[in-house]
Amino acid sequence: MKSSRLGLAVALAWLVACAGRGSGPVNPLPQFPLANGGAPGLLHTELPEPPVVRAVGGIARLTLVATENYSTGQPTFAYKGVLKVIPTILVKPGDAIDVKVVNELPSEPPPGMAEPQMTDMGTPDDMNLHFHGMGSSPKKPGDDVLTTLAAPGQTLHYVVHVPANQEPGLYWYHPHVHGETSFQVGESGMSGAIVVAGLEHHLPGLSKMKQRLIIVRATGIGDDAQPQHTNTAPCTTKDHLTTSLNDAVRPDITIAPGEKQFFRLLNATGHKTLRLNVEGEKLELVAVDGFALDSYPGTPPTKLESTLIVPPASRAEFVVTGPASGHAKFRTLCYDTGPNGDPDPEILLANLKAPQGRERASFSSEPLVVGSPLPRNVYTTQLPPPSVKRVVIFSENPKPEFFINGQAYSTKAKPMFVVHVGTTEEWHVVNVTQEVHDFHIHQLHFLVQKINGVPVSHPFWADSFIIPHRSVPGGKGVPGSLDLLMNFRDSVIRGEFLFHCHILDHEDQGMMAKIEAI
């Protein structure tokens, strides 16, 4: 799939260069070419802020146009006529999100190009949306990715109701076309953030801090997935993608010495596991995947860490303290994904810099304390014992093909599991491969209880989490594993939805399955 897309991108770039113009809109934003073969990045000094769509009268309304970016040959969203500027949706619990998605992607390839490959769901230029992490209905006109699909020339209309007791925090939206998620979401950067307001009521100190919404993307045409390649130098190998924050490459983030700022970070990359670090400082974690740490009773509300592991699709909300020296690197350190995994070397994400002259302003450096309680819901109240125990095995072969319980995903397949609304289940998730995978399930969060059989000291809710790879010492080694408590208690999830690996090329090549809640 990637090889055909690479040819399309090269052909489009050649046509633009020769003709001096394309037949569609050209990104009007300032750009500069990057030497490493990735897509262009926006030229900024300070970290840019995405536009915000706020709910009015309880409804956040917006229209997104899926179109071709003729400067790169890749699809993108346009908002209010501007390419690649994708808005953040800001809502309160009880609001609704009303989105129109207009598919203006070309239905035919340029002259001389082969017809695009078909997937068993649709064509590469089909479009839909997934509202990732939200506790919402999987049925039309809500968060349905199984039957809702727009071909070029068609328009979709989504209405997603935010539950009145939704956990306040960071979520996101992105296309979910089977066979094309890696290209559309990962390499093309078609993603935006959703913020459910209210975390500042639970931790009032956050309201006194400057807030930074950060979307990490890794865009361009990357290397093809090779599940059996050797990852012997994970800290040095490149993947030919451009890593950016809000589409800016290595921007500055202004922060005074001792100042506390609230970072809300989304890993919207296709396969990068981030290992976040501010040199010389600790990060104060307050929420994972939209859920405050103490949404699970008994877990402390904050946690100080030198590094934060944020897998693809995951979100981390944390407090950063301005370095005493006035400057520091904000980076992702090398993360070893296993002998057959994707290399994730150290990358400089941004430079933290003290303000100059009159830019200095007063700020709060007070410690975080708990204020109002979190919403009372199926995650913050007492859990019943699990009614079912299941084993879920992630595997792969060299073709490459990827499987869950020995089955590659098919849109025609019946649900792998049927679960009962109102119950919890215990899932033992096993990774028999020599690369990490990233477990994600739609419509709900799960409780991370054990990692490789070792109990987590303070369990927490998540919707995307790394499954460790098979250990290699001593022959074939021991499979990696997670023990998860799956929370199916909310009746809003009734219907069919998906669980899969959120390393997107793995998902596209079969590592996904259906589940039905009845």
N, C-alpha and C positions, 0 to 999 in steps of 0.2 A: 504493500500500500504506500509506504513512504517513497519508494523509488519512482512511482508514477507521479506522486506529488512533487518530487524534486524536479522531474522533467517539466511539469507544468510551471513551476516557479521560474526555472531558467528560461523557458520559452517566453513567458510574459515579460520578464526583465529584458530579453532581447528585443521583443516587439516595442516596448516603451523606449528603449535606447535608440532603435532605428527610426521609429516614427516620430519621436519627440513628444508623443502624447498617447494616452490610452483611450479606450472607448468608454471608460467609467470614471468615477471620481478619483482624484488624487489626494492623498493625505496632505492637508494644508499646513500641518504643524511642522516646525523646524526639526530637521533630522541631520544626523551625521553618520557616514558609513563606518562600520567596525571592521577591524583588521582580521578578526578571528572567524570570519565567515558567517556570523550570525545576522539576524535582521537588524535594520537600523534602530537606534535608540534615540529618545528625545534628549536634546541638549539642554540641560538645566544645571544651575548651580545649587539651589536649594531644593530639597525633596518636594515635588509637586503634590497637590491635593486633588484627588478625583472630584468631579462635581457631585452634588448630593441631591437626591430626590427625596423630599420629605412628605410624609402623609398629610393630606389636607382633608379635613372632615372624616378622618379615619381611613382614608384610602391613599396609598402611594401609587400614582399613575405614571407610566412611561411607555415610550415606543422605542424599540431597538430594531435597527435595520441590519440584517446580515448581508454583507456585500463583499466584493473582491477588493483587496488593497493592491492596486496595480503597480505600486512601487516594490512589492515583495512577491506578488503572485499567490498570496495567502488570504484566506477569508478573515474578516474582522467584523465587529459590530460598529455601526455608526449611531451616534446619539445627537439629535438636533443638527444633523448634517455634517458632523465632524467625525472622522474616522479614529478609531483606537482610543477615544476618550469615553470610557465606560463608567456610568455613574454608580455611586454607592446608594443603596436604598436604605433609608432610615425610617424605622417604624417603631411603634410601641406595642406591647402585648395587647391583643384585641383588635388591632388594625388589619387591613387587607392590602395585598400587593396585586395590582392590576397591570399586567404587562402585555403589550402587543408585540409580536415578533414577526417582522415582515421579511420574507426571504427573497432578496434580490440577487442572490448568487447566480452566476451564469449556468444555464442548463446544458450548454454544449461547450466542449473544449475549443481553444483557439484553432485556427486553420493549421493542418499538419500534425495536430496532436491526436493521439489515440483516445477512444472513448474511455471514460473513467471506469475503474473496476466497480462491480456491484458488490454490496454486502448483502447479507441475508435480511437486513432491515430496510435498506434503501440505498440511495446513491450517495457519493461523497459530498454532494452539495445540498443534501437534506438538512433540516435544522429543527431543533427543539430546545427546551430548557429543563434543567434540573435545579431544584431549590435545596441545595446541599445542607444537611444538618437540621433543617426545620422539622418540627413535629407537626406535619401537615398531611392531608389526605393524598393518597397515591392515585386518586380517581380524577377524571376530567371534571372541570377545567383547572384542576390543581396540579400537583406535582406528579404527573403521569408521563413516564419516559418510555413505556412499553407500547403504547398505541398512538400517542400524539406525535405527529411528524409533519413538517411542512416541506414540500418540494419547492424548487424555484418558482416564484410567482405566487405562492400561497402565503397566507397570514395565519398565525396562531394567536389565540387570546387566552391568557392564563389569569385565574383569580385564585390566589393563595391566601387563605385565612390564617393569620397569626393567632394561635391560641391565647386566651386571656391569661393563662398561667405559663406562657412560654418563658424559658430561661433567658434572661437578658444577656446578650453577648454577640459575638461575631460569627456570621454564617456567610454563605456565598451562593452565586448562581453561575451556571455554565451549560453549554450544550451537552447532550448525552446521546449522540447518534452512534449506535453500535458499529464498530469498525473504524470510526473517525474521531474518537475522543482524543487520542494522542495528537493528531494533527490539528484539530480545531481548538482544543482547550490548551494542550501543552505547547506545541510548536507555534501556534498562531495567536495564543494569548486571549482567547475569547472567554473572558471571565469578569465578574464584578462582585463587590462585597454587599452583604446585607448586615446592618447593625440593628439589633433589637435593643432599644434603650432601656435603662433601668439598673445597670450594674453599679452606677454611681450612687444609687440610693442604698445599695447593700454595703458598698465601701465608699463613704462620702468623701474621703480624701482624693479620690480620682477626679471629682468634679473641679478641684482646685488646680489640676495639672493640665498642661497643654497635651492635647491628644494627637497622636500620629496614627493614621490609618495607612498600612503598608501592605501592598500586594506584590509578592515576589513572583515574577514570571521568568521563564527560560525559553526564549523564542528563537525562531529560525528553523532551518532544516537540519536536524541532527542526524546522528549515526543510526543505522538500522538496528533493531533489537537483535541481540545475539546471546541467547540464554546460556550458551556453553563457552563463551569467550573467557579468556583468562584475565582476571582483574588483579594482577600482581602488583600494580603500582597505582592504587586508588587515589593517592594524593597528588599525582602528577599528570594523569591522562586527561585530555580535554574531550568535550563532546560537541564542539562547534556550535553551541547555542549561546545566546546573549542573555545573561542574567541581569535583571533590572528590578528596581523598586518603583512602582507606579509608572513603569515604562521609562524611567530615568536611569542611566548607567552611572553607578558610583556617585550619587548626589551627596551634597552636604546636608547634615542635620544639625541645626543650631540649637545648642543646649548649654546653659551656663554651668560653671562648676558648682556641684552640690544640688543643682536643680533636678527635680523629679518630673519625668514625662511619662505619659501612659502610651505605650506602643500596642496597637492592635494589628497583629501580623497574620496574613494569610499566605500559605504556601500553595500557589496556583500553578506550580510547575507540573510537567508531565511525569517526572520520575525522580527529581532531586530530593533527597532527604537532607534537610537543613540541620546544622549543628551550630546554633546561634551563640555568639559571644561578643561582648564588648570588652576589649582588652583592658585589664586592670580593674574591672568592675564586676559585681554580681548582679544578676537579673532577678527581680522579684515577681515570680509567676503568680497570677491571680485567677486565670481561667484557661481551660483547654476545650477547643471545639465548641465554643459558645457557652460552656457551663462553668460557673465559678467552682473552684476547687472544693469548697465546703458545701456544694450542692449534695454531695454524699455525706450524710451525718457522721461526724467524728474526724473528718479530714480537715486540717487547718486551712484558714482562708488564704494564706500566702505561703510561698516556698522560695527560699533564696537558692539560686543555682548559678554556677560559673558558666554552664552551657545549657541550652535548651534544645532537645531533639524534636524537630517538627517535620513529620513525614509529609509526602504529597497529600494535598487536600486538607491537611490539619490546620488549625489556627491556634496561636498562642497569644494571650493577652498578658502583658507584663510591664513592670515599672523599671525604667532606666534612670540611673543617677548620673548627672553630668560629671565627667572626670575632673579631678582636681587640677590636672595639668592644662585643662582647657581644650584638649584634643585627644581623640582615640579612634581606633578602627572598629567599625561595626561589621562583622564578617560571619560567614559560615565556615567553620573549620572542617577539615577532612573527616568524612564519615565513610567507614569501610562497610560496603553493602554485601560483602562476601566474595568468594573466589570467582563466581560467575555473574556478579552484579554489575550495575552501572557505576563507573567511577565518579565519586563526588569529592573533588579536591577542594582545598581552601579557596574561597572567593571573597574578595573585598566587596561588601555590599554598599557601604556608605562611610563617610567620614564625619564623626561627631566633632563639632567645632563650637567654641565659645563665641557669643555675640560680640560685636565690636561697638565701642562708643555708646551712642544714644540708644542702640538696640537693646542694651541691658535693661531688664525690667525686674520688678519684684516677683518672687515665686514662692511657692509653698514647698517645704521639705519635711512636712509632718509625716510620721509613720501611719500606715494604713490600719484602721480599726473598723470593726463591723458595726454597721448602722441598722438599717431595716432588714428584716428577714427576707430570704429568697421566696419565690412563689411556692405555694403548696401544690405539689403535683406528684406524679407517679415516680419521680426521681428523688424527691426530697422527703418522702414519707416512707414508713417501714415497708420493707420488701418481703413478700412471701417466699418460702423455699422454692427452688426450681422444680417444675413439674416434669421436665424432660431433660435428659442428658444426651448430647449429640457429639459426634466426632466429625470435624470438617478438615479435609486434607487438601493442601495446595501442592500441586506438582507440575512438572513441565517435561518436555523432551527437546532434542536438538533441532527440530524442524524450522522454526520454533512453533510449538503449540503449548498452551497452558490450560490447566484443568483444575476443577474443584471436585473432589470425590470421584476422580477418574473421568469426568465428563467435561467436554468443551461446550461453551455456551451456544445455544441455538434459540432464535426467537420463537421457533415452533415447539420448543420443549415445554413440558409441564413443569410446574413448580417443583424444585428439589425437596423443599420442606413445606408442610402445612402446619401453621402454629395457631394457637388459640389466644385471642385477645383476652387480656385480664390475667395472663400468666407470665411467669419468668422461666427461662431455660438456661441450662449450663452448657456452654459450648467449649469443647477442647479443640482448639484450632492448631493444626500441625503443619509445619513447613518442611517437606522432605527434600527441598532443593538446596543448592549451595549459593543462593542469593536471597536477600530479604524480599518479602512481599508486604503489601500494605492493606490490611483488612479494613473494609468499609461496608456499612449497611445503610440503606436508605431508610428514611422515616423515623428512626429512633437512635438512641445512644445505648452503648453497652458499658458495663462496669469492668474495668481492667483489674483482675484479681491476682493473677500469677503470670510471671514471665519466665519461660523455661523452667517451670515448676517451682519457682521461688515466689512466695507471697509478696505482694506489693504492700509496703508498710502503711501507706495511706491510699486505699483504692480511690479511683476517680472515674468519672464518666467521660467517654470519648465516642466519636463516630468514625475515626480513622486511626489505625495504630499499626506500627511495624511488627510483623511476625519475624522473629530472628531466623537466620538461615541455619541449615544443618552444620553442626560443628565438624571440623575436618580432622583433628588429631585422632590417631588410632583407627586407621582404615576408613570405613564409610562414615563414621561419626554418628552423632545423636541428632535427630530432627529438632528444629526449633519449635517452640510452642507458646500459645497463650491460653489462659483459662479466663473465659469471659462470662459474665452474667448478662443475658440478653433480656431486655425489659420490653415485653409486648403488652403492657398493661393499659396503654392508652387506646381507647376505641377509635380515635381519629385515624389510626394507621390501617384500618380494615381495608383489605384489597390485596392486589398483587404488586410487588416491588422487587428490588434487586439487592444482592450483596456481591462483592467482587473485590479484586485487587485494584487499588487506586494508583498503582504504577500503570499509566494509561495504555502503553503498548501491550502490557500483559492482559489487561481487560479486553482490549480490542481483539486479541488473539485467543480468547476463549476462557480466561480466568474470571468467570462471572456465572451466577445462577439466579433463578427466580425463587421467590418465597411468597407464600400466600398466608395472610392473617384472616382468620374467620371468627 
